[in-house]
Amino acid sequence: MPVKNRFAELHADITAWRRNLHENPEILFETHRTSATVAKKLRSFGCDEVVEGIGRTGVVGVIKGKETGSGKVIGLRADMDALPIHEQTGLDYASKTDGAMHACGHDGHTAMLLGAAQYLAETRNFDGTVVVIFQPAEEGGGGGREMCEDGMMERWGIQEVYGMHNWPGMPTGSFGIRAGSFFAATDQFDITFEGRGGHAAKPHETVDTTVMSAQAVLALQTITARNADPVEQIVVSVTSFETSSKAFNVIPQKVQIKGTVRTMSAEMRELAEKRINEICTGIAGTFGGSADVTYHRGYPVMVNHEEQTEFAADVARSISGQCEEAPLVMGGEDFAFMLEERPGAYILVGNGDTAAVHHPEYNFNDEAIPAGCSWWAGIVEQRMPAA
């Protein structure tokens, strides 16, 4: 099954949908325009059911095959939200919203799943039911978790679920996937060091929070270098350092540092949380100060299921001729919550030689649309073949 001819015919339309979404990005759960646009199109395609407001602003569409005797129900998920980035592409369809941009290609994911939904509603050449899932707040809001907590899987009887992400640096329309742990767990830490502030000319009269917090920033790197097994994947990054005073001649009373931890196993996640607490409170105490450590667990490790991964790869090979083994990714992905609820798989589709995701010059490559749509359709038609 190469790229389906119908998607070549629909390519211009799907591209137009994508670019309209790109012009009008919405962040986290505030995808009101996007969600309404998606729901309107699904209804125009003739979906059997369209429900809005799942997981706050998520949209679900149901398409029944010519036959449903198999009893199979497959979910296909695309994310809809943008990022709080100021776009610098210079495109004629660049973001019209200052400080918001589709810098991760969710506009492309949404458009491709809409294209697949139109085709599946037209042809219905499968035995079972497909549930198309349009999710808000992938970029840090946990929209996938909220849709699951709203009872989405149970309400529509979803048995398997599949997701997709574009990937810059891979040839356009090619595919990559891996079984097991794929995307990392993403946690955050927020640590406030408190000492005794004072005049910078009299450091002996202070408990210097800049010294203790600077020591902690360096010491936190020993979690990876000296505490974790070298064959494990773990990243500890301090990304923010703020003092309670901005004056050049004041030793601040407080310093706050923030950062992120990325891990691929429960053991490393436990280790990181434990050692961050021990290192920061220990260093603060050594200098005569204190540390208030807040550790927030974010998205879990995204784990592809073995059987569904091999099936997803077979569908990809039928389209592009091959499907490479994808690398481990230390970025997070809240499709992890759906894969904890149901077996399924998540695949990468090549975006070509473009800027990286989350970059102000990134743009989704519309030439990937036919391959992405064909993969969605192939998942349904090959997993639930018509008699």
TAFEN-V192516 format. One record per residue. N is the residue number from 1. RES is the residue in three letters. PHI is phi as a letter, one per 30 degrees, with the letter a starting at -180 (none if undefined). Layout:
# TAFEN-V192516
<<N:RES:PHI> <N:RES:PHI>>
This chain:
# TAFEN-V192516
<<1:MET:none> <2:PRO:d> <3:VAL:e> <4:LYS:d> <5:ASN:e> <6:ARG:d> <7:PHE:d> <8:ALA:d> <9:GLU:d> <10:LEU:d> <11:HIS:e> <12:ALA:d> <13:ASP:d> <14:ILE:d> <15:THR:d> <16:ALA:d> <17:TRP:d> <18:ARG:d> <19:ARG:d> <20:ASN:d> <21:LEU:d> <22:HIS:d> <23:GLU:d> <24:ASN:b> <25:PRO:d> <26:GLU:b> <27:ILE:c> <28:LEU:h> <29:PHE:d> <30:GLU:d> <31:THR:d> <32:HIS:d> <33:ARG:d> <34:THR:d> <35:SER:d> <36:ALA:d> <37:THR:d> <38:VAL:d> <39:ALA:d> <40:LYS:d> <41:LYS:d> <42:LEU:e> <43:ARG:d> <44:SER:d> <45:PHE:d> <46:GLY:j> <47:CYS:e> <48:ASP:d> <49:GLU:a> <50:VAL:b> <51:VAL:b> <52:GLU:c> <53:GLY:i> <54:ILE:d> <55:GLY:i> <56:ARG:i> <57:THR:b> <58:GLY:d> <59:VAL:b> <60:VAL:b> <61:GLY:b> <62:VAL:c> <63:ILE:b> <64:LYS:c> <65:GLY:d> <66:LYS:e> <67:GLU:b> <68:THR:b> <69:GLY:d> <70:SER:d> <71:GLY:i> <72:LYS:d> <73:VAL:b> <74:ILE:c> <75:GLY:c> <76:LEU:b> <77:ARG:c> <78:ALA:b> <79:ASP:c> <80:MET:c> <81:ASP:d> <82:ALA:c> <83:LEU:c> <84:PRO:d> <85:ILE:b> <86:HIS:d> <87:GLU:d> <88:GLN:b> <89:THR:d> <90:GLY:i> <91:LEU:d> <92:ASP:d> <93:TYR:c> <94:ALA:d> <95:SER:e> <96:LYS:c> <97:THR:c> <98:ASP:d> <99:GLY:i> <100:ALA:b> <101:MET:a> <102:HIS:d> <103:ALA:c> <104:CYS:b> <105:GLY:i> <106:HIS:d> <107:ASP:d> <108:GLY:d> <109:HIS:d> <110:THR:d> <111:ALA:d> <112:MET:d> <113:LEU:d> <114:LEU:d> <115:GLY:d> <116:ALA:d> <117:ALA:d> <118:GLN:d> <119:TYR:d> <120:LEU:d> <121:ALA:d> <122:GLU:d> <123:THR:c> <124:ARG:h> <125:ASN:d> <126:PHE:a> <127:ASP:c> <128:GLY:k> <129:THR:b> <130:VAL:c> <131:VAL:c> <132:VAL:c> <133:ILE:c> <134:PHE:c> <135:GLN:c> <136:PRO:d> <137:ALA:h> <138:GLU:d> <139:GLU:d> <140:GLY:j> <141:GLY:c> <142:GLY:i> <143:GLY:d> <144:GLY:d> <145:ARG:d> <146:GLU:d> <147:MET:d> <148:CYS:d> <149:GLU:d> <150:ASP:d> <151:GLY:i> <152:MET:e> <153:MET:d> <154:GLU:d> <155:ARG:e> <156:TRP:c> <157:GLY:i> <158:ILE:d> <159:GLN:c> <160:GLU:b> <161:VAL:b> <162:TYR:b> <163:GLY:b> <164:MET:b> <165:HIS:b> <166:ASN:d> <167:TRP:b> <168:PRO:e> <169:GLY:j> <170:MET:c> <171:PRO:e> <172:THR:e> <173:GLY:i> <174:SER:d> <175:PHE:b> <176:GLY:b> <177:ILE:a> <178:ARG:b> <179:ALA:d> <180:GLY:i> <181:SER:e> <182:PHE:b> <183:PHE:c> <184:ALA:d> <185:ALA:d> <186:THR:b> <187:ASP:c> <188:GLN:b> <189:PHE:b> <190:ASP:b> <191:ILE:b> <192:THR:c> <193:PHE:c> <194:GLU:b> <195:GLY:b> <196:ARG:b> <197:GLY:d> <198:GLY:l> <199:HIS:d> <200:ALA:d> <201:ALA:d> <202:LYS:b> <203:PRO:d> <204:HIS:d> <205:GLU:c> <206:THR:c> <207:VAL:c> <208:ASP:d> <209:THR:d> <210:THR:d> <211:VAL:d> <212:MET:d> <213:SER:d> <214:ALA:d> <215:GLN:d> <216:ALA:d> <217:VAL:e> <218:LEU:d> <219:ALA:d> <220:LEU:d> <221:GLN:d> <222:THR:d> <223:ILE:d> <224:THR:d> <225:ALA:d> <226:ARG:b> <227:ASN:c> <228:ALA:d> <229:ASP:e> <230:PRO:e> <231:VAL:d> <232:GLU:d> <233:GLN:c> <234:ILE:a> <235:VAL:b> <236:VAL:b> <237:SER:b> <238:VAL:d> <239:THR:c> <240:SER:b> <241:PHE:b> <242:GLU:b> <243:THR:c> <244:SER:d> <245:SER:b> <246:LYS:c> <247:ALA:d> <248:PHE:d> <249:ASN:c> <250:VAL:b> <251:ILE:d> <252:PRO:d> <253:GLN:d> <254:LYS:b> <255:VAL:b> <256:GLN:c> <257:ILE:c> <258:LYS:b> <259:GLY:a> <260:THR:b> <261:VAL:b> <262:ARG:b> <263:THR:b> <264:MET:c> <265:SER:b> <266:ALA:d> <267:GLU:d> <268:MET:d> <269:ARG:d> <270:GLU:d> <271:LEU:e> <272:ALA:d> <273:GLU:d> <274:LYS:d> <275:ARG:d> <276:ILE:d> <277:ASN:d> <278:GLU:d> <279:ILE:d> <280:CYS:d> <281:THR:d> <282:GLY:d> <283:ILE:d> <284:ALA:d> <285:GLY:d> <286:THR:d> <287:PHE:d> <288:GLY:i> <289:GLY:c> <290:SER:b> <291:ALA:b> <292:ASP:c> <293:VAL:c> <294:THR:c> <295:TYR:c> <296:HIS:c> <297:ARG:d> <298:GLY:c> <299:TYR:d> <300:PRO:d> <301:VAL:d> <302:MET:d> <303:VAL:c> <304:ASN:d> <305:HIS:d> <306:GLU:e> <307:GLU:d> <308:GLN:d> <309:THR:d> <310:GLU:d> <311:PHE:d> <312:ALA:d> <313:ALA:d> <314:ASP:d> <315:VAL:d> <316:ALA:d> <317:ARG:d> <318:SER:d> <319:ILE:c> <320:SER:c> <321:GLY:j> <322:GLN:a> <323:CYS:b> <324:GLU:d> <325:GLU:d> <326:ALA:d> <327:PRO:d> <328:LEU:d> <329:VAL:b> <330:MET:d> <331:GLY:d> <332:GLY:c> <333:GLU:a> <334:ASP:d> <335:PHE:d> <336:ALA:e> <337:PHE:d> <338:MET:d> <339:LEU:d> <340:GLU:d> <341:GLU:d> <342:ARG:b> <343:PRO:d> <344:GLY:l> <345:ALA:a> <346:TYR:b> <347:ILE:b> <348:LEU:c> <349:VAL:c> <350:GLY:d> <351:ASN:c> <352:GLY:i> <353:ASP:d> <354:THR:b> <355:ALA:e> <356:ALA:d> <357:VAL:d> <358:HIS:i> <359:HIS:c> <360:PRO:d> <361:GLU:c> <362:TYR:d> <363:ASN:b> <364:PHE:d> <365:ASN:d> <366:ASP:d> <367:GLU:d> <368:ALA:d> <369:ILE:e> <370:PRO:e> <371:ALA:d> <372:GLY:d> <373:CYS:d> <374:SER:d> <375:TRP:d> <376:TRP:e> <377:ALA:d> <378:GLY:d> <379:ILE:e> <380:VAL:d> <381:GLU:d> <382:GLN:d> <383:ARG:d> <384:MET:b> <385:PRO:d> <386:ALA:d> <387:ALA:d>>
